[in-house]
Amino acid sequence: MNMQVAGEQMLSEVVTMMFNMVPSIDVEKLKNKLSSIVSKFHVTKVEQDEVHPDLTEKIELFLASKKLEGLSPITLKGYGLDLRIFADKVKKKTGDITAADIRMYLGQFSGLKMSSVGKKLSVLKSFFSWLASEEFIQRDPSAKLKTPKLEKRAPKALSIEELELLRESCQTVRQRAFLEALYATGCRLSEIYSLNRTDINHQTMSCRVIGKGNKEREVYFSFKAMYHIKKYLMNRLDEDPALFVTERKPYRRLSHRGIQREIGIIAELAGLEKRVSPHTLRHTFATLTLNNGAELAAVQQLLGHESPATTQIYAQYTEEKKREQHKKFLVQ
């Protein structure tokens, strides 16, 4: 529908509505007055099966604002994906969206875990809260919606025996190198992915990484990790600056999915029944170091956690450690 036809249709609908409200109104005079006003604007009709352009515009403004606040590209990509799916389902002007619309949208994901639904709601809450604070909307429709309560479960870390099984199951020097790097540093997948060869200080056996919220911190490698990383780099024939690259030409930085896939292959070769991911190695680093006597505050800094409460969930003592503590500190 072209702009002229859309403008005429809008004009006709407005005049009809006003005539129904005030039958004595002079229709022709009103139409002429409104026509002179409408002619100053480009009018397009939003079809029922189209995403409302107002909502699309507000989503892009929100993402731009969050980018300036320092949100990571991965987080921004996730926000954008969730919000565009929401816009495609709701198809309303931003100010017309209600709490009921949000509930109906989330209700379509009944097959997902509550944690996944909670994440979707969290994104929407962030979006609408920002719209309200910027005064794009009068009230936040997500304010009354409560995030579902989740059962708190300790992260599933590997035992020392399982970690050794993974090590023995590595078939390439690259597999062993990033297995040791992930475990020794406790880094997130995105942090390991971003590392370059020159980032590693071989004297201090450390490097600096950029974590959540664009915050920088120092992490450390073990002697074992440094040995396998050096062995891997010595076998490299390419000049790509990335610490971990693909095995085939054209050589390029190994993707997030590539690292995840390799860890999965190692776990399968090891015969481990539990699901093993790069984040499992982060859990393992935290749990084993805490069980071995590391201070909570130190591990918090190494993991890049803002709150000690986040680190505390890893402090799950083994049965052997609990028995040892009982014998050592019980007053007889």
N, C-alpha and C positions, 0 to 999 in steps of 0.2 A: 504494500500500500504506500503510495507516494505521499509527500508531506502535505500537499494541497488537499488531497482527499481526506487525509487523517485530520487536518485542521477543520475541514467542513463538518466531518462526522462529530468531532468533539463539540463544535459550536452548536450543532443540531441537538446533541444530547443535553448540553447545558441549558439551552433555551427551553427544551421540552420539560426538563426537571423544574425550572423556575416557573414555567407556566402552570404546571401541576400544583405548585405551592401557592402561587398568586395568580388565579385565573383572570383577574382584571388587568393584568400587565399588557402593555403594548408590545406584542411579539416582534413586529417588524423593526420598531425603534430599538428594542433591546438587541436584536440580531445585528443591526447595523453598528451599534456601539461596540459590541463584543467582537465583531469582525475586524474593526479597526485595531483592536488590541491584539487579537490573535495573529494578525498579519505581521506583527513585529517579531514573532517567534517561529522557530522550526519545530513543527509538531510531528511526532511519530507515534504510532499506536503500538503498544506492547501487546503482542499476541499471547493468548493464554498458555501456549506451550513453549514460550521463550523465557529465559532468565531475565528478570527485570534489570535494565541497565544501571539503575540506581544502586542495586545491591552489588553488582559487579564492580562499580566504581568505588564503593565503600570498602570492599574487600581489598582492592589494590592499594587504597590509601592506608588501610590498616597494616598491610604487609610492608609498605614503604616505611611507615612509622616504626615498626618493630625492627626493621633492618637497621635504622638509625640508632636504635637502642642497643644494638650489638648482638641480636639473636643470630645464632649460627645458621649457615645456609641450609643445613639438614633440617633444623627446626622450622625455618621459614617455608621450606618445601612441603613439610608435613602440614603446617597450618594452611598453606594455600590449597593443597589437595582436599583437605577436610572441608574447608569453607566453600570451595567451588562445587563439591558434591552436594553440600547443603543448599547452595543457591539453585542448583539444577533441580532439586526436589521441591523447594518451597515456591520459587518463582513469584516473589512478592517484592514490593517496594520496601526498603529497609524499615521505615517507620511504621509499616503496617504489620510487621511480623509480631506474633504474640507468643506467650508461653506455651499455648496449646499447639502452635505450629512446631515449636521445638520438640515438645513431647511426642507429637505424631512422627516427626522425623526420626528421633532416636528409637521409637518403638519399632521401626522397620529393621532394626539390627538385633532382633531378639535372639538370633543364633550366635551372636558374639559373646565373648566373656564380658563380665561386668567391668573388668578393668579397661577393656577396649572401648566400651560405651562411655565409661567415665572420662577417658581421654578425649573422646569426641565432644562431650559436654564441656570439658575444661577449655577446649579451643573456642567453642561458641561463647562461653562465659567471658573469656578474654576479649573476644571480638566485640560483643555487645557492651561490655563494661567500658571499653575504649570509646565506642560510639557515643555512649552517654556522657563520658567525661569530656569529650570534644564537642558536646552539644549538637551532634548530628541527629540524635533522637531524644525525646523528652524523658522516657523511662526505659530502663533495662529489662527486656522481657525474660531474660535468663536469671534474674536476681533471685526469684523464688524457687528456682529449681535446685535441688540438692544433689551433689555428686554422690553416687552410690557408694555405700560403705563396702570396703574390700577386706577380705580376710587377710590378716597379716601373716605372711609365710616367710620363713628364713630363706634367703637365696640358696640354691643348691650348688654348693661348692664341691670340687673334686677332693677325694681323699689323696694322701701322699702316694698310695699304691696306684690309684687311677691316673695320677699325674705322670708317674713313671711309665705306665703302660702307653700313654700317649707319646711320650718321648721315644720309646723303643719302636713305636709304630710309624714314625716319620720315615718316608721313603726318599725325600730329597733334602738337600741342604737348605733350600728355601723354606720348606715346611718346618724344619727344626728351628730355623732362625726366627720366624715370626711367632712360633709357639713359645719359645723362650723369652722373646721380647714382650709379648702380651702378658705372660705370667710374672716376669721379674719386675716390670714397671707398674702393673696394675692399670695400664692405660685403657681408655675406651677405644673401640674400634676406629672411630673417626680421628682420634689422636694419633694412632699408629699409622693409619692411612695417609695422614698429612706429612709424616716425617720424611725429611731428605737425608741423604748420606752425611752432608756437612753439618747437620744438626747435632750429631753425636760427638760429645767431647770424650775422646778415648782415654785421656789422662784421668779425668774424674769419673769415668764410666757413667755419664749422665747426659741428659738433654732437657731442653725446655719444650713444653707442649702447650697448645692453646686449647683449653677445655670449655665447658659450658659457660655461657655468659661472656665469652671472649676473654676469659681469665687465664693468665699464664702461670705455670708452675713448673718446678723442676722435678723430674723423675729419675730413677736410678736403675742401672742394669747390674745383673750379677756377673761374676766371672764366667759362668757357664753361658749366659746370654751373649756376652761380648765375644767369647770364643766362636760361637756358632754364627754370629753376625759377620765377624771378620772372615770366617771361612766362606760364607755365602758371597760376600762382596769380592773376595779374591777370585771367585769363579765367574763373576759377571764380566761379560764382554761388551756391554753397552755403555753409553755415556749419559744415560738418563739420570737426572739428579735425585729421583725418588729412592727411598730406602728399599722398598719392595716393588718389583716390577713383574710384568708378565713373562712367561718362559719363552714365548715365541715372538718373532718379529711381526710387525714393528713394535719394539719394546716400549711400554708405557706403564705408568703408575698402576699397580694392582688395585682393582676396584674393591669397594666394601664387600660386594657380593663375592668377588674372587677370594678374598680372605676368609669369609664365612664358609664358602664351599670347601676350601682346603682344610679348615678345621673340622668340618663335618666328615671329610674323607678320612682324616687321621683317626677320628673317634670310631668310625666304622671299622677301620683296620684293627683298632685296639679291642674291638668287640664290646665296647661300652654300650649298655642298654639305654642309659640316660642321654638326653639331648645335650650336646656340647656345642657351645657357641663361643665367640671371642669374649663375650661378657661373662661366660662361665669361668674363664681364666682370671678375669678381674675379681669375681667373687672368691675364687680359690686363693688368690694373692692376699685379699683382705682377711679371710677366715684363718688361713694357716699362719700368717704373721701375728695376728691377734692371739691365737691359741699358743703361739710360741713365746708370748710375753711382751709383744710390742705395745707401746702406749697408744691409747685410743686417739689422742690428739695428733700424734705423729702420722698414724695411718689415715686419719681424716685429711691431713695436708697432702699426703702422697696420692690419695684418691681424688682430691679436688672437690671434696664435699664442703658445702657452706655450713651445714649443721652437723654437730656430733651425733645427733639422733639418727641421721642417715647412716653413719658409719656403725653405730651401735648394733644394727640388725645383723651385722656380720659376726659379732662377738658371740657365736654359739659354741660353747665348750663341748668337746667330745666327752663320751662317757669316761674314758680313761683320765682325761684332764680333770673332770669333776671329782672322781675318786681321789686323785692326787691332792686336789685342793682341800677335800674333806679331811683326809689324813693329816695334812700339814697344819690346818688352822683350827680344827675342832678342839675346844677346851675340854679335856677329859675330867 
